[in-house]
Amino acid sequence: MDKSWMHSDRRSKAYELGVEAFLNFSVENLLTTTHIRCPCVKCVNLKLFGVGIIRDHLYFNGVNQSYKNWTFHGEPWEATTNASRNVEEDDDHSRYSFVSEEIEMDDNDFGGFGSDPYEFANVIRDGDQPVYPGCRKYT
């Protein structure tokens, strides 16, 4: 399915036709019009709405452009994966490399947590401490 409309101006005919094609695709593949995930910028597939509200959201808020594989809207998962990709851990890649490739992260983006299992717990505990002595509202 053509997804180029996602990058078009929301006032354009291409965007209008793309929204309608997307909604039709979703309804046909999900077999429902009452509870569809909204792929707008604000909802990012976390909220469920009817087709009319989703249409409005796509025009008012715009479509979440990072949503390239429409798995929440009936696109088969097999079409979104690279069959030649080896997800198993090997010497050249960390066990999260397949995630890093998908969302364009590097090893520094994992926060630098090492192999110490208590290191993360310490960071969480430190985050629960008051900002200053006597402060009860903020940590």
C-alpha positions in Angstrom: 0.0 0.0 0.0 1.2 3.5 -0.9 2.2 5.4 2.3 3.7 8.5 0.6 0.6 10.5 1.6 1.8 10.5 5.2 4.5 13.0 4.2 2.1 15.2 2.1 0.6 18.5 3.2 -2.6 17.8 5.2 -4.5 20.2 2.9 -3.5 18.3 -0.2 -5.7 16.0 -2.2 -3.0 13.3 -1.8 -3.3 13.5 1.9 -7.1 13.3 1.7 -7.0 10.3 -0.5 -4.4 8.7 1.6 -6.4 9.1 4.8 -9.4 7.5 3.2 -7.4 4.7 1.8 -5.8 4.1 5.2 -9.2 4.1 6.9 -10.7 1.7 4.3 -7.7 -0.6 4.6 -8.0 -0.6 8.4 -11.8 -1.3 8.4 -11.4 -4.1 5.8 -8.5 -5.8 7.6 -9.7 -5.4 11.2 -13.3 -6.0 10.4 -14.4 -3.3 12.8 -15.3 0.4 12.7 -15.9 1.0 16.4 -12.5 0.5 18.0 -9.5 1.3 15.8 -6.1 2.6 17.1 -5.6 6.2 16.2 -2.2 6.8 14.5 -2.2 10.6 14.8 0.7 12.5 16.4 -1.1 12.9 19.7 -2.6 9.4 20.1 0.3 7.4 18.6 -1.8 4.2 18.4 -2.5 4.2 22.2 -6.1 5.4 22.0 -9.1 3.6 20.3 -11.7 5.6 18.4 -14.3 5.3 15.6 -13.3 6.0 12.0 -14.9 9.5 12.1 -12.8 10.7 15.1 -9.7 9.1 13.7 -10.3 10.9 10.4 -10.6 14.2 12.3 -7.4 13.5 14.3 -5.4 12.8 11.2 -6.5 16.1 9.7 -6.1 18.2 12.9 -3.0 16.5 14.4 -1.4 14.8 11.4 -0.3 11.2 11.1 2.6 9.9 13.3 5.2 9.6 10.6 7.2 7.0 12.5 4.4 4.5 12.1 5.6 3.0 8.9 4.4 -0.6 9.3 0.7 -0.6 10.0 0.6 -3.8 12.1 -2.1 -2.3 14.4 -4.3 -1.7 11.4 -4.1 -5.1 9.7 -0.9 -5.1 7.8 0.8 -8.5 8.2 3.8 -8.6 10.5 5.7 -10.7 7.9 5.6 -7.7 5.5 7.3 -5.5 8.1 10.3 -7.7 8.9 13.5 -8.4 7.1 13.7 -12.2 6.6 17.4 -12.1 6.3 17.9 -10.4 9.6 19.3 -12.6 12.3 17.9 -11.6 15.7 20.0 -14.0 17.7 22.9 -12.5 19.6 26.3 -12.7 18.0 29.8 -11.3 18.5 29.3 -8.3 16.3 26.0 -7.1 17.7 24.5 -6.6 21.1 21.3 -8.5 21.9 19.4 -5.2 21.4 20.9 -4.4 18.0 17.7 -5.3 16.1 15.9 -2.7 18.2 18.6 -0.2 17.7 18.5 -0.5 14.0 14.7 0.0 13.9 14.7 3.1 16.0 18.1 4.4 15.0 19.8 4.2 18.4 23.4 3.5 19.2 24.9 1.9 22.3 25.2 5.3 24.1 21.4 5.7 24.1 20.9 2.8 26.5 22.1 5.0 29.4 25.4 3.4 30.0 24.2 0.8 32.5 26.8 -1.9 32.9 26.6 -5.4 34.1 25.9 -4.4 37.8 22.3 -5.5 38.5 22.0 -3.0 41.3 23.1 0.0 39.3 19.7 0.6 37.8 18.0 0.0 41.1 20.2 2.7 42.6 19.3 5.2 39.9 15.6 4.5 40.6 16.0 4.9 44.3 17.9 8.1 43.8 15.1 9.4 41.6 12.6 8.8 44.5 14.6 11.2 46.9 13.2 14.7 47.6 14.7 17.5 45.5 15.6 19.3 48.8 15.1 18.5 52.5 11.5 19.0 53.5 10.2 18.9 49.9 7.2 16.5 49.7 5.8 17.4 46.3 8.8 16.7 44.0 11.4 14.0 43.8 
